[in-house]
Amino acid sequence: MKLKKVIGSALVAISLSMPAFAQQGQTDQVAQLAQMVGLSDDQQAEIRDIISEMEGELGELRQDAQGLQRELQGEIKADYDEDSIRSHAEELGEVTGKIAAISALMQAKVDAVFTEEQRDELDQKMQQMQQQMQQQMQQRQMQSQ
C-alpha cells in the first residue's frame, strides 16, 4: 500500500516536473490533479510555486545532461580515449544524481501539500489507472496473436 502511494506521488511529481508541462501545461496538470483529489485553491498555488521554484534548476541540469550525453557519444570511435569516456560518464552520473535528488525533493514537497484523504484518493486513482493500463496491454497482446 505504501509503495503504491509513493508511486502515485512520484508519477504526479514527475509529470508535473517534465519540461513539456512547463508554463501552460503545468497549469493544466495542476488543475487535473485538483479535480482528481479535490485540491483547494491554496494547495494548487502552493504546488505551482513548488514546481516553478524547482523547474529552472531541473531545466538547466537536463540541458547539462543532454550535452554530456552528446559528448560521451562523441567519444565512441575507433581511436577512443578511455579516460575521457570515463570522465564524461562520471560527470553525467553526477548530473543525473542531482536531477534525481531535485525530483525526489519536488515529489516530497508536493506530497506534503496533500491531506491524508487526498493521498488516499490519489492512491485509488493510480490503482485504477494501473489496472486500466494492464487491461489495455492484455487486450493488445490478445489482438496481436
C-alpha positions in Angstrom: 0.0 0.0 0.0 2.8 2.4 1.0 4.6 1.6 -2.3 1.6 2.4 -4.3 1.3 5.8 -2.6 4.9 6.5 -3.3 4.5 5.5 -6.9 1.4 7.6 -7.3 3.0 10.6 -5.8 6.1 10.0 -7.9 4.1 9.9 -11.1 2.3 13.1 -10.2 5.6 14.9 -9.3 7.4 13.6 -12.3 4.6 14.5 -14.7 4.5 18.0 -13.2 8.2 18.4 -13.4 8.7 17.4 -17.1 9.6 20.2 -19.4 6.7 19.5 -21.7 4.4 20.7 -18.9 6.1 23.9 -18.3 4.0 27.1 -18.0 0.6 26.3 -19.6 0.9 22.6 -19.4 1.9 22.8 -15.8 -1.3 24.7 -15.0 -3.3 22.1 -16.8 -1.6 19.3 -14.8 -2.2 21.0 -11.5 -5.9 21.6 -12.5 -6.2 17.9 -13.4 -4.7 17.0 -10.1 -7.1 19.4 -8.3 -10.0 17.6 -9.9 -8.7 14.2 -9.1 -8.2 14.8 -5.4 -10.1 18.0 -4.6 -7.2 20.4 -4.1 -8.1 23.8 -2.6 -7.0 27.0 -4.4 -4.3 27.4 -1.8 -3.0 23.9 -2.4 -2.9 24.5 -6.1 -1.0 27.7 -5.7 1.5 26.0 -3.4 2.1 23.2 -5.8 2.6 25.6 -8.7 5.1 27.6 -6.5 7.0 24.3 -5.8 7.2 23.4 -9.4 8.1 26.9 -10.5 10.8 27.1 -7.9 12.5 23.9 -8.9 11.8 23.8 -12.7 14.5 26.3 -13.5 17.2 24.2 -11.8 15.9 21.0 -13.3 15.8 22.5 -16.8 19.5 23.6 -16.5 20.5 20.2 -15.2 18.6 18.4 -18.0 20.4 20.6 -20.6 23.7 19.7 -18.9 22.9 16.0 -19.0 22.0 16.2 -22.7 25.2 18.0 -23.5 27.3 15.4 -21.5 25.4 12.6 -23.3 26.3 14.1 -26.7 29.9 14.4 -25.6 30.0 10.9 -24.4 28.5 9.6 -27.6 31.1 11.6 -29.5 33.8 9.6 -27.7 32.6 6.4 -29.3 35.1 5.9 -32.1 37.9 3.7 -33.2 40.6 5.8 -31.6 38.7 6.2 -28.3 40.1 7.7 -25.1 39.1 5.6 -22.2 39.9 8.3 -19.6 37.8 10.8 -21.5 34.9 8.4 -21.7 35.1 7.6 -18.0 35.3 11.3 -17.2 32.3 12.2 -19.2 30.4 9.2 -17.8 31.2 10.3 -14.3 30.1 13.9 -14.9 26.9 12.6 -16.5 26.3 10.4 -13.4 26.7 13.3 -11.1 24.3 15.5 -13.1 21.8 12.6 -13.2 22.1 12.2 -9.5 21.3 15.9 -8.9 18.3 15.6 -11.2 17.1 12.6 -9.2 17.6 14.4 -5.9 15.7 17.5 -7.0 12.9 15.4 -8.5 12.6 13.5 -5.2 12.6 16.8 -3.2 9.9 18.1 -5.5 7.9 14.9 -5.1 8.2 15.2 -1.3 7.2 18.8 -1.2 4.2 18.2 -3.4 3.2 15.2 -1.3 3.4 17.3 1.8 0.7 19.6 0.4 -1.8 16.8 0.2 -4.1 15.9 3.1 -4.1 12.2 4.1 -7.5 11.9 2.4 -6.1 13.3 -0.8 -3.2 10.9 -0.7 -5.7 8.0 -0.3 -7.8 9.3 -3.2 -4.6 9.7 -5.3 -3.7 6.1 -4.4 -7.1 4.8 -5.5 -6.9 6.8 -8.8 -3.4 5.5 -9.5 -4.5 1.9 -8.8 -7.4 2.4 -11.2 -5.1 3.8 -13.9 -2.6 0.9 -13.4 -5.5 -1.6 -13.8 -6.7 0.1 -17.0 -3.2 0.2 -18.5 -2.8 -3.5 -17.7 -6.1 -4.3 -19.3 -5.2 -2.4 -22.4 -1.9 -4.2 -22.6 -3.6 -7.5 -22.3 -6.1 -6.6 -25.0 -3.3 -5.5 -27.3 -1.5 -8.8 -26.7 -4.6 -10.8 -27.5 -5.3 -8.8 -30.6 -1.7 -9.3 -31.9 -1.9 -13.1 -31.5 
